[in-house]
Amino acid sequence: MSRRLRFLPALLLLWWLPALAAAGVPLDAAPFTNYVAKAFEKAMPDADIAVKGPLQLSITSAEGDASAAFLATLHDYCQRNERDCRKAVATYVAQMASAADSQAQSEAGPKAVTVVVRPSRYVDDISKASTTHGGPVVKALAGDLWIIGAEDEPKAIAMLNGESAKQLGLTPKKALALGLRNVRKPVTAYLRTYAKKAKPGIIDILTGGPYQSSLLAFPKSWKAVVKAKGGSLLCALPAPDTVICSDGNDAKAIKGVHEAALIVMRKAERPLSAQVLAWQDGAWIVAGQ
């Protein structure tokens, strides 16, 4: 887990991510899907790329390994950030191609098993893509968020399914337990550092690498942060590399965290969720319920 800890003032959200190159990408679902398919064909010339429907592609490697690419999240980003769309598509295609190449050329092993936290739509996409591969490796966390077993590859994160877990010699349950065990130590160290700087009345924006979401998978490890925040804690996960936290001592705190999350999501390449969670007795619950 990467693992720099940065605390950014909430006002920096207004210019946090830089503007990228102009897009010129078709934004209607069907032509957008065709555009991304052609980008995959250039990036993976030996693979068979097929359009399966609006915002869905099938990718079959030269070795015969089949996978699916669901483009709804990418399409949503492009509709909200047209100027940045071309770069976002290029990045997405490059990451997917790299992940496929890494899977074909390397065996990561149990030490690379990890976990991420994502909204339920990610679980739905993984379920659709892995119906013949044993289904996703997941566990409900709170509200709309799930813990998902994953494999840390050189240039990408590959979500585990029953078949890929079996290739590592693991059942889905054991794969998830191993992923949690592998990241527990760095998460604990990170939260210990955060607790030393956390103060009530301030919205903290915790940014880092692609595994920042893993922080939420360990609610019991947040006890020192809760204490530093005055006995209450609210968090949201607007992007894979961003967690927003505040105390809940103010009546408007939930609204503040929610609005901060929405600001991040509007600029995020992969927006996740503006749902606000509250810490209660070592677990997360949906705030306000």
One Martini backbone bead per residue (centre of mass of N, CA, C, O) as a GRO file, in nm:
protein
  289
    1MET     BB    1   0.094   0.033   0.025
    2SER     BB    2   0.094   0.357  -0.017
    3ARG     BB    3   0.230   0.564   0.166
    4ARG     BB    4   0.121   0.843   0.160
    5LEU     BB    5   0.056   1.126   0.370
    6ARG     BB    6  -0.216   1.354   0.304
    7PHE     BB    7  -0.332   1.689   0.390
    8LEU     BB    8  -0.607   1.859   0.256
    9PRO     BB    9  -0.764   2.121   0.199
   10ALA     BB   10  -1.078   2.164   0.091
   11LEU     BB   11  -1.016   2.395  -0.122
   12LEU     BB   12  -0.828   2.216  -0.312
   13LEU     BB   13  -1.058   2.073  -0.471
   14LEU     BB   14  -1.093   2.298  -0.699
   15TRP     BB   15  -0.765   2.213  -0.808
   16TRP     BB   16  -0.653   1.920  -0.782
   17LEU     BB   17  -0.707   1.847  -1.083
   18PRO     BB   18  -0.586   1.858  -1.386
   19ALA     BB   19  -0.602   1.957  -1.692
   20LEU     BB   20  -0.651   1.824  -2.004
   21ALA     BB   21  -0.692   1.725  -2.298
   22ALA     BB   22  -0.868   1.730  -2.556
   23ALA     BB   23  -1.097   1.518  -2.702
   24GLY     BB   24  -1.314   1.406  -2.939
   25VAL     BB   25  -1.535   1.208  -2.821
   26PRO     BB   26  -1.786   1.009  -2.845
   27LEU     BB   27  -2.088   1.012  -2.621
   28ASP     BB   28  -2.243   0.806  -2.727
   29ALA     BB   29  -2.262   0.485  -2.650
   30ALA     BB   30  -2.200   0.339  -2.919
   31PRO     BB   31  -1.958   0.512  -3.031
   32PHE     BB   32  -1.793   0.488  -2.773
   33THR     BB   33  -1.752   0.184  -2.783
   34ASN     BB   34  -1.607   0.182  -3.059
   35TYR     BB   35  -1.373   0.362  -2.977
   36VAL     BB   36  -1.260   0.174  -2.755
   37ALA     BB   37  -1.221  -0.074  -2.933
   38LYS     BB   38  -1.004   0.056  -3.117
   39ALA     BB   39  -0.804   0.106  -2.887
   40PHE     BB   40  -0.767  -0.194  -2.821
   41GLU     BB   41  -0.665  -0.287  -3.100
   42LYS     BB   42  -0.400  -0.120  -3.078
   43ALA     BB   43  -0.301  -0.234  -2.793
   44MET     BB   44  -0.428  -0.544  -2.891
   45PRO     BB   45  -0.356  -0.700  -3.180
   46ASP     BB   46  -0.393  -1.019  -3.073
   47ALA     BB   47  -0.678  -0.953  -3.004
   48ASP     BB   48  -1.027  -1.004  -2.945
   49ILE     BB   49  -1.260  -0.745  -3.024
   50ALA     BB   50  -1.596  -0.712  -2.886
   51VAL     BB   51  -1.917  -0.601  -2.923
   52LYS     BB   52  -2.192  -0.666  -2.684
   53GLY     BB   53  -2.272  -0.363  -2.627
   54PRO     BB   54  -2.346  -0.108  -2.456
   55LEU     BB   55  -2.062  -0.066  -2.273
   56GLN     BB   56  -1.950  -0.357  -2.401
   57LEU     BB   57  -1.675  -0.587  -2.389
   58SER     BB   58  -1.481  -0.835  -2.559
   59ILE     BB   59  -1.178  -1.015  -2.449
   60THR     BB   60  -0.946  -1.209  -2.650
   61SER     BB   61  -0.676  -1.367  -2.632
   62ALA     BB   62  -0.431  -1.550  -2.786
   63GLU     BB   63  -0.473  -1.778  -2.549
   64GLY     BB   64  -0.809  -1.757  -2.481
   65ASP     BB   65  -0.862  -1.534  -2.282
   66ALA     BB   66  -1.151  -1.414  -2.121
   67SER     BB   67  -1.307  -1.084  -2.112
   68ALA     BB   68  -1.450  -0.789  -1.962
   69ALA     BB   69  -1.569  -0.454  -2.058
   70PHE     BB   70  -1.691  -0.194  -1.856
   71LEU     BB   71  -1.794   0.155  -1.955
   72ALA     BB   72  -1.975   0.328  -1.764
   73THR     BB   73  -1.771   0.489  -1.593
   74LEU     BB   74  -1.614   0.615  -1.827
   75HIS     BB   75  -1.858   0.750  -1.964
   76ASP     BB   76  -1.940   0.927  -1.728
   77TYR     BB   77  -1.680   1.089  -1.717
   78CYS     BB   78  -1.692   1.203  -2.011
   79GLN     BB   79  -1.960   1.360  -1.975
   80ARG     BB   80  -1.824   1.546  -1.738
   81ASN     BB   81  -1.517   1.536  -1.909
   82GLU     BB   82  -1.453   1.602  -2.219
   83ARG     BB   83  -1.155   1.714  -2.223
   84ASP     BB   84  -1.048   1.431  -2.071
   85CYS     BB   85  -1.131   1.172  -2.232
   86ARG     BB   86  -0.896   1.075  -2.409
   87LYS     BB   87  -0.704   1.020  -2.170
   88ALA     BB   88  -0.887   0.824  -2.014
   89VAL     BB   89  -0.902   0.607  -2.231
   90ALA     BB   90  -0.599   0.556  -2.261
   91THR     BB   91  -0.554   0.468  -1.968
   92TYR     BB   92  -0.754   0.235  -1.954
   93VAL     BB   93  -0.638   0.065  -2.187
   94ALA     BB   94  -0.349   0.039  -2.076
   95GLN     BB   95  -0.426  -0.107  -1.811
   96MET     BB   96  -0.571  -0.350  -1.935
   97ALA     BB   97  -0.335  -0.447  -2.112
   98SER     BB   98  -0.134  -0.482  -1.879
   99ALA     BB   99  -0.296  -0.687  -1.716
  100ALA     BB  100  -0.306  -0.906  -1.935
  101ASP     BB  101   0.003  -0.933  -1.962
  102SER     BB  102   0.067  -1.003  -1.667
  103GLN     BB  103  -0.111  -1.259  -1.651
  104ALA     BB  104   0.051  -1.412  -1.880
  105GLN     BB  105   0.367  -1.364  -1.751
  106SER     BB  106   0.269  -1.397  -1.445
  107GLU     BB  107   0.315  -1.502  -1.095
  108ALA     BB  108   0.234  -1.356  -0.805
  109GLY     BB  109   0.097  -1.471  -0.563
  110PRO     BB  110  -0.004  -1.443  -0.233
  111LYS     BB  111   0.139  -1.159  -0.173
  112ALA     BB  112  -0.063  -1.008  -0.395
  113VAL     BB  113  -0.292  -1.024  -0.212
  114THR     BB  114  -0.585  -0.817  -0.180
  115VAL     BB  115  -0.775  -0.511  -0.108
  116VAL     BB  116  -1.081  -0.344  -0.188
  117VAL     BB  117  -1.309  -0.064  -0.218
  118ARG     BB  118  -1.650  -0.082  -0.346
  119PRO     BB  119  -1.917  -0.052  -0.513
  120SER     BB  120  -2.179  -0.247  -0.627
  121ARG     BB  121  -2.125  -0.207  -0.937
  122TYR     BB  122  -1.860  -0.365  -0.935
  123VAL     BB  123  -1.979  -0.634  -0.851
  124ASP     BB  124  -2.164  -0.661  -1.093
  125ASP     BB  125  -1.943  -0.661  -1.310
  126ILE     BB  126  -1.786  -0.906  -1.204
  127SER     BB  127  -2.019  -1.105  -1.219
  128LYS     BB  128  -2.057  -1.088  -1.529
  129ALA     BB  129  -1.745  -1.161  -1.596
  130SER     BB  130  -1.762  -1.441  -1.379
  131THR     BB  131  -1.978  -1.673  -1.436
  132THR     BB  132  -1.735  -1.888  -1.545
  133HIS     BB  133  -1.525  -1.804  -1.273
  134GLY     BB  134  -1.680  -1.817  -0.970
  135GLY     BB  135  -1.694  -1.540  -0.904
  136PRO     BB  136  -1.661  -1.314  -0.670
  137VAL     BB  137  -1.446  -1.165  -0.415
  138VAL     BB  138  -1.661  -1.091  -0.139
  139LYS     BB  139  -1.768  -0.826   0.108
  140ALA     BB  140  -1.965  -0.673   0.307
  141LEU     BB  141  -1.961  -0.357   0.468
  142ALA     BB  142  -2.140  -0.078   0.384
  143GLY     BB  143  -2.398  -0.021   0.230
  144ASP     BB  144  -2.251   0.023  -0.095
  145LEU     BB  145  -2.003  -0.132   0.026
  146TRP     BB  146  -1.713  -0.337  -0.071
  147ILE     BB  147  -1.511  -0.611  -0.036
  148ILE     BB  148  -1.231  -0.685  -0.260
  149GLY     BB  149  -1.060  -0.913  -0.411
  150ALA     BB  150  -0.707  -0.896  -0.507
  151GLU     BB  151  -0.435  -0.832  -0.749
  152ASP     BB  152  -0.102  -0.732  -0.749
  153GLU     BB  153   0.017  -0.578  -1.020
  154PRO     BB  154   0.253  -0.399  -1.176
  155LYS     BB  155   0.003  -0.200  -1.342
  156ALA     BB  156  -0.237  -0.338  -1.172
  157ILE     BB  157  -0.576  -0.435  -1.078
  158ALA     BB  158  -0.699  -0.759  -1.002
  159MET     BB  159  -0.990  -0.910  -0.982
  160LEU     BB  160  -1.118  -1.162  -0.812
  161ASN     BB  161  -1.201  -1.503  -0.857
  162GLY     BB  162  -1.252  -1.828  -0.820
  163GLU     BB  163  -1.038  -1.912  -1.033
  164SER     BB  164  -0.795  -1.727  -0.952
  165ALA     BB  165  -0.783  -1.835  -0.664
  166LYS     BB  166  -0.726  -2.131  -0.738
  167GLN     BB  167  -0.449  -2.068  -0.879
  168LEU     BB  168  -0.345  -1.987  -0.572
  169GLY     BB  169  -0.472  -2.204  -0.367
  170LEU     BB  170  -0.772  -2.074  -0.318
  171THR     BB  171  -1.033  -1.976  -0.167
  172PRO     BB  172  -1.235  -1.714  -0.148
  173LYS     BB  173  -1.219  -1.689   0.163
  174LYS     BB  174  -0.905  -1.707   0.181
  175ALA     BB  175  -0.839  -1.472  -0.007
  176LEU     BB  176  -0.969  -1.251   0.163
  177ALA     BB  177  -0.809  -1.305   0.423
  178LEU     BB  178  -0.530  -1.258   0.295
  179GLY     BB  179  -0.571  -0.969   0.198
  180LEU     BB  180  -0.620  -0.851   0.478
  181ARG     BB  181  -0.349  -0.944   0.602
  182ASN     BB  182  -0.154  -0.795   0.396
  183VAL     BB  183  -0.282  -0.485   0.479
  184ARG     BB  184  -0.300  -0.433   0.786
  185LYS     BB  185  -0.028  -0.304   0.862
  186PRO     BB  186  -0.027  -0.045   0.678
  187VAL     BB  187  -0.296   0.061   0.782
  188THR     BB  188  -0.224   0.092   1.079
  189ALA     BB  189   0.011   0.290   1.034
  190TYR     BB  190  -0.147   0.511   0.891
  191LEU     BB  191  -0.362   0.562   1.121
  192ARG     BB  192  -0.159   0.638   1.335
  193THR     BB  193  -0.061   0.894   1.190
  194TYR     BB  194  -0.334   1.034   1.157
  195ALA     BB  195  -0.412   1.054   1.462
  196LYS     BB  196  -0.184   1.270   1.531
  197LYS     BB  197  -0.342   1.499   1.327
  198ALA     BB  198  -0.617   1.482   1.416
  199LYS     BB  199  -0.917   1.699   1.419
  200PRO     BB  200  -1.164   1.870   1.508
  201GLY     BB  201  -1.346   2.046   1.253
  202ILE     BB  202  -1.206   1.874   1.013
  203ILE     BB  203  -1.151   1.813   0.678
  204ASP     BB  204  -1.011   1.520   0.552
  205ILE     BB  205  -0.777   1.440   0.282
  206LEU     BB  206  -0.699   1.114   0.183
  207THR     BB  207  -0.414   1.050  -0.004
  208GLY     BB  208  -0.294   0.817  -0.270
  209GLY     BB  209  -0.312   0.527  -0.377
  210PRO     BB  210  -0.506   0.259  -0.506
  211TYR     BB  211  -0.532   0.159  -0.176
  212GLN     BB  212  -0.696   0.364  -0.001
  213SER     BB  213  -0.967   0.205   0.036
  214SER     BB  214  -0.855  -0.010   0.248
  215LEU     BB  215  -0.903   0.151   0.510
  216LEU     BB  216  -1.219   0.069   0.536
  217ALA     BB  217  -1.169  -0.252   0.598
  218PHE     BB  218  -1.074  -0.138   0.914
  219PRO     BB  219  -1.261  -0.017   1.158
  220LYS     BB  220  -1.102  -0.099   1.423
  221SER     BB  221  -0.840   0.087   1.337
  222TRP     BB  222  -1.001   0.383   1.410
  223LYS     BB  223  -0.999   0.457   1.716
  224ALA     BB  224  -0.783   0.687   1.733
  225VAL     BB  225  -0.929   0.877   1.539
  226VAL     BB  226  -1.191   0.908   1.694
  227LYS     BB  227  -1.060   1.036   1.941
  228ALA     BB  228  -0.928   1.281   1.788
  229LYS     BB  229  -1.234   1.369   1.682
  230GLY     BB  230  -1.421   1.345   1.957
  231GLY     BB  231  -1.591   1.047   1.912
  232SER     BB  232  -1.626   1.094   1.594
  233LEU     BB  233  -1.702   0.954   1.252
  234LEU     BB  234  -1.662   1.045   0.904
  235CYS     BB  235  -1.692   0.879   0.575
  236ALA     BB  236  -1.561   0.878   0.232
  237LEU     BB  237  -1.554   0.729  -0.123
  238PRO     BB  238  -1.490   0.896  -0.423
  239ALA     BB  239  -1.209   0.737  -0.464
  240PRO     BB  240  -0.953   0.511  -0.474
  241ASP     BB  241  -0.741   0.764  -0.362
  242THR     BB  242  -0.992   0.863  -0.162
  243VAL     BB  243  -1.047   0.992   0.173
  244ILE     BB  244  -1.311   1.127   0.370
  245CYS     BB  245  -1.291   1.316   0.684
  246SER     BB  246  -1.492   1.355   0.990
  247ASP     BB  247  -1.661   1.478   1.225
  248GLY     BB  248  -2.003   1.450   1.398
  249ASN     BB  249  -2.058   1.715   1.591
  250ASP     BB  250  -2.199   1.845   1.360
  251ALA     BB  251  -2.503   1.888   1.202
  252LYS     BB  252  -2.339   1.941   0.906
  253ALA     BB  253  -2.132   1.708   0.851
  254ILE     BB  254  -2.260   1.521   0.644
  255LYS     BB  255  -2.293   1.734   0.424
  256GLY     BB  256  -1.992   1.810   0.400
  257VAL     BB  257  -1.885   1.532   0.310
  258HIS     BB  258  -2.070   1.494   0.069
  259GLU     BB  259  -1.980   1.749  -0.092
  260ALA     BB  260  -1.679   1.677  -0.108
  261ALA     BB  261  -1.722   1.413  -0.265
  262LEU     BB  262  -1.855   1.541  -0.517
  263ILE     BB  263  -1.613   1.707  -0.606
  264VAL     BB  264  -1.424   1.470  -0.657
  265MET     BB  265  -1.607   1.309  -0.857
  266ARG     BB  266  -1.608   1.527  -1.089
  267LYS     BB  267  -1.273   1.465  -1.131
  268ALA     BB  268  -1.273   1.171  -1.138
  269GLU     BB  269  -1.196   0.896  -1.322
  270ARG     BB  270  -1.316   0.703  -1.068
  271PRO     BB  271  -1.598   0.721  -0.941
  272LEU     BB  272  -1.776   0.615  -0.652
  273SER     BB  273  -1.877   0.768  -0.355
  274ALA     BB  274  -2.102   0.982  -0.140
  275GLN     BB  275  -2.133   0.807   0.086
  276VAL     BB  276  -2.189   0.820   0.436
  277LEU     BB  277  -1.996   0.714   0.707
  278ALA     BB  278  -2.021   0.570   1.034
  279TRP     BB  279  -1.876   0.525   1.339
  280GLN     BB  280  -1.961   0.209   1.526
  281ASP     BB  281  -1.830  -0.004   1.728
  282GLY     BB  282  -1.614  -0.099   1.494
  283ALA     BB  283  -1.811   0.014   1.263
  284TRP     BB  284  -2.000   0.060   0.974
  285ILE     BB  285  -2.242   0.310   0.890
  286VAL     BB  286  -2.498   0.481   0.782
  287ALA     BB  287  -2.542   0.797   0.787
  288GLY     BB  288  -2.846   0.881   0.966
  289GLN     BB  289  -2.959   0.578   1.072
   0.00000   0.00000   0.00000
